[in-house]
Amino acid sequence: MKIRFWSLPLVLVLILGGHVLAADAQIEKEIQDTLKNYSEAYEKRDIKAIMSFFSTDPGVILIDGISEFPVVGQEQIKTTFERDFSQIQASRIEFTKTFVNGKGETAWFTTSLIGHIKVENQESPIPALWSGVMQKIGGKWIIVQSHFSYVPIVEFEEGPPPAPEAPSQKK
């Protein structure tokens, strides 16, 4: 197989471009620590602490997997957490696999997790996916966009996702 000269720039962009966009170890650690601190505040049901992880910008968005529409702004987000905590007795977040990427003062993450939620004295594991965008402001990473979805139990696998089925293959 011949390698054509024009393919060299593409290979360099793919290799170097991926490296440039990959979060450095410091950003990754800071985001991982932020997620851990957020989960601790959630477990304590500390709404004030939880809200400190969200931007005060009026356009901050939370998709919580329950509300019909995106939740926008600090007041609506606070109301959402108050609703959640009024319905559950206890909770704990167990992160299973987290991916972090970013550059400079902006980072994004995707994590699979199990939410251990106790309702009516019965604990249930609830698998979910959570992704978000954070900005570093005043030395602290804060959430500017968050999307939370409940899903069947999944594990992120290494390698490419499976190819979609063609319409003729579906039954």
C-alpha positions as CSV (number, residue, x, y, z in Angstrom):
1,M,0.0,0.0,0.0
2,K,1.4,3.4,-1.0
3,I,1.2,6.3,1.4
4,R,0.5,9.4,-0.5
5,F,2.1,12.7,0.4
6,W,-1.2,14.4,0.9
7,S,-2.1,12.0,3.7
8,L,0.8,13.1,5.9
9,P,-0.8,16.4,6.9
10,L,-4.0,14.6,7.7
11,V,-2.1,12.1,9.9
12,L,-0.3,15.0,11.7
13,V,-3.5,16.8,12.3
14,L,-5.1,13.7,13.8
15,I,-2.2,12.9,16.0
16,L,-1.2,16.5,17.0
17,G,-4.7,17.8,17.0
18,G,-5.9,15.2,19.4
19,H,-2.9,15.9,21.6
20,V,-3.5,19.6,21.7
21,L,-7.2,19.1,22.6
22,A,-6.6,16.5,25.2
23,A,-6.9,17.8,28.7
24,D,-3.5,18.0,30.5
25,A,-3.1,16.1,33.7
26,Q,-3.6,19.2,35.8
27,I,-7.0,20.0,34.2
28,E,-8.1,16.4,34.4
29,K,-7.2,16.2,38.1
30,E,-9.0,19.5,38.9
31,I,-12.2,18.4,37.1
32,Q,-12.1,14.9,38.7
33,D,-11.7,16.7,42.1
34,T,-14.6,19.0,41.3
35,L,-16.9,16.1,40.4
36,K,-15.9,14.4,43.6
37,N,-16.6,17.5,45.7
38,Y,-19.9,18.0,43.9
39,S,-20.9,14.4,44.7
40,E,-20.0,14.9,48.4
41,A,-22.2,18.0,48.5
42,Y,-25.0,16.1,46.8
43,E,-24.7,13.2,49.3
44,K,-24.9,15.8,52.2
45,R,-28.0,17.3,50.4
46,D,-26.2,20.7,50.8
47,I,-28.0,22.9,48.3
48,K,-25.9,25.9,49.0
49,A,-22.7,23.9,48.3
50,I,-24.2,22.3,45.2
51,M,-25.2,25.7,43.8
52,S,-21.6,27.0,44.3
53,F,-20.6,24.5,41.5
54,F,-22.9,26.2,39.0
55,S,-22.3,29.4,37.2
56,T,-24.2,32.5,38.3
57,D,-24.6,33.5,34.7
58,P,-28.4,33.7,33.9
59,G,-27.8,31.3,30.9
60,V,-26.4,28.4,32.9
61,I,-28.3,25.3,31.8
62,L,-29.1,22.0,33.6
63,I,-30.9,19.1,31.9
64,D,-31.7,16.8,34.8
65,G,-33.3,13.8,33.1
66,I,-36.6,14.5,34.9
67,S,-37.8,18.0,33.9
68,E,-39.6,18.3,30.6
69,F,-37.5,21.3,29.6
70,P,-34.0,22.4,30.3
71,V,-33.6,24.2,33.6
72,V,-32.1,27.6,33.1
73,G,-30.6,30.0,35.7
74,Q,-29.6,29.6,39.3
75,E,-33.1,30.0,40.8
76,Q,-34.6,27.2,38.6
77,I,-31.6,25.0,39.3
78,K,-32.0,25.5,43.0
79,T,-35.7,24.7,42.8
80,T,-34.9,21.5,41.0
81,F,-32.5,20.3,43.7
82,E,-35.0,21.3,46.4
83,R,-37.6,19.1,44.6
84,D,-35.2,16.2,44.3
85,F,-34.2,16.3,48.0
86,S,-37.8,16.5,49.1
87,Q,-38.5,13.2,47.3
88,I,-35.5,11.1,48.4
89,Q,-34.2,10.1,51.8
90,A,-30.5,9.7,50.9
91,S,-28.2,9.5,47.9
92,R,-24.7,8.6,46.9
93,I,-23.0,9.0,43.5
94,E,-20.5,6.3,42.4
95,F,-18.6,7.3,39.3
96,T,-17.7,4.4,37.0
97,K,-15.8,5.9,34.1
98,T,-15.0,9.6,33.5
99,F,-13.5,11.3,30.4
100,V,-12.2,14.8,30.7
101,N,-11.0,17.1,27.9
102,G,-10.3,20.8,27.8
103,K,-8.0,23.6,27.1
104,G,-7.1,26.7,29.1
105,E,-10.0,27.9,31.2
106,T,-12.7,25.6,29.6
107,A,-13.1,21.9,30.1
108,W,-15.8,19.3,29.4
109,F,-16.5,15.9,30.9
110,T,-18.6,12.8,30.3
111,T,-19.0,10.3,33.1
112,S,-21.0,7.1,33.6
113,L,-22.3,6.7,37.2
114,I,-24.5,4.8,39.5
115,G,-26.8,7.0,41.7
116,H,-27.6,5.1,44.8
117,I,-30.9,6.6,45.8
118,K,-33.0,5.8,48.9
119,V,-36.7,6.4,48.7
120,E,-39.3,5.0,51.1
121,N,-36.5,3.2,53.0
122,Q,-35.4,1.3,49.9
123,E,-32.2,2.0,48.1
124,S,-32.1,1.6,44.3
125,P,-29.1,1.8,42.0
126,I,-29.9,4.2,39.1
127,P,-27.4,4.2,36.3
128,A,-26.9,7.5,34.5
129,L,-24.7,9.4,32.1
130,W,-23.6,13.0,33.0
131,S,-21.8,15.4,30.7
132,G,-21.1,19.0,31.2
133,V,-19.0,22.0,30.3
134,M,-17.0,23.9,33.0
135,Q,-15.2,27.2,33.1
136,K,-12.4,28.1,35.5
137,I,-13.3,31.4,37.1
138,G,-11.4,32.8,40.0
139,G,-9.4,29.6,40.3
140,K,-12.5,27.4,40.6
141,W,-14.1,25.1,38.0
142,I,-17.8,25.8,37.7
143,I,-20.5,24.2,35.6
144,V,-22.0,26.3,32.8
145,Q,-23.9,23.5,31.1
146,S,-24.9,20.1,32.5
147,H,-26.8,17.2,30.9
148,F,-27.9,14.2,33.1
149,S,-29.6,11.2,31.6
150,Y,-30.8,8.0,33.1
151,V,-29.8,4.9,31.2
152,P,-29.6,1.1,31.4
153,I,-26.4,0.0,33.1
154,V,-23.5,0.5,30.7
155,E,-19.8,0.4,30.7
156,F,-17.7,2.5,28.4
157,E,-15.7,0.2,26.2
158,E,-12.3,1.0,24.7
159,G,-12.3,1.3,21.0
160,P,-14.8,2.6,18.5
161,P,-18.6,2.2,19.0
162,P,-20.4,-0.5,17.1
163,A,-21.5,0.3,13.6
164,P,-25.2,1.2,13.3
165,E,-27.5,-1.4,11.7
166,A,-28.8,-0.8,8.2
167,P,-32.6,-0.4,8.1
168,S,-32.9,-3.8,6.3
169,Q,-31.1,-5.5,9.3
170,K,-33.6,-4.2,11.9
171,K,-36.4,-6.6,12.8
